[in-house]
Amino acid sequence: MALRFVGCRLDTASRRLFRGADEVHLSPKAFALLKLLIERRPRALSKAEMLAAIWPGVFVSDASLARVINEIREAVGDQAAEARVVRTVHRYGYAFAAEATDESANAPRTPGSPVCRFRCDHREFPLPDGEHIAGREPDAEVRLDSLRVSRRHARIVVAGGCATIEDLGSKNGTFVRGARISAPTVLEPGADVRIGPFKLIFLVAYAPEATITQGD
């Protein structure tokens, strides 16, 4: 997912934030929280909801949450008084307030170019070219919410319709076609991947070719 908002660009696949032409670095927690707020926009999230998502199973004070919010605001050029990007909902939580344009949804695809994705029951996870993390972390591109899944369980690298998957030392392992993998493994179209209780099917489709206009 790549979004533009008030002079900023957030690319969740490469985990990069730009303000104008300059890259701005966020801590992992700040990046995860910004991604969460954008994904749930325009809904306001309670402090409890954000704490549970970003610091699961860990007691963290509201002050820690406020520090991460301030880090996000400073990175995107926002101020609490103006709240153009992150709006404070008093005595409740925060909400993403800016207008955002999803570049990944609107970007035209080259005719005939491969498009990769994972299918898991009723959900689908797009896999554009680049690196993707599957796991329980809130900012994982392939987020699988189960205690049988490690926070950073596996890494998927996609390039031109070809993909490999690598286990990241998870406790319960990553399985491809029923076999536990111990090294980066090529994913063939239709391959099933088992991560914890989840079965994901790797799919590759192709953007349709442009219609050729027949001459006289």
Secondary structure by P-SEA (a helix, b strand, c coil): cccccccbbbbccccccccccbbbbbcaaaaaaaaaaaaaccccccaaaaaaaacccccccaaaaaaaaaaaaaaacccccccccccccccccccccbbbbbccccccccccbbbbbbbcccbbbbbccccccccccccccccccccccccccbbbbbccccbbbbbcccccccccccccccccccccccbbbbcccbbbbbbbbbccccbbbbcc
